[in-house]
Amino acid sequence: MQFLSEALLLSVIGGGVGVMAGALVTAAYSQSRSWAVVVPPVAVLGGVLGAVTVGGLAGLWPAMRAARLSPTEALRTA
């Protein structure tokens, strides 16, 4: 559970930072062209959900692998 929680937390943080960076670049570019700044909420939600999905799937394999180990085996291989 710890691996999966950690992967999801990092995905949410990374997705949020990525969406903010994308919105800032979009705003800067649109300002330089004298366009209206438009960042659709669906794009923000899609970016964060995409990052969480990928992070969750990437964290699922090590989480399942760790769950199969006994505590003594996990300590011995650490």
Beta strands, then each sheet from edge to edge (+ up, - down):
end
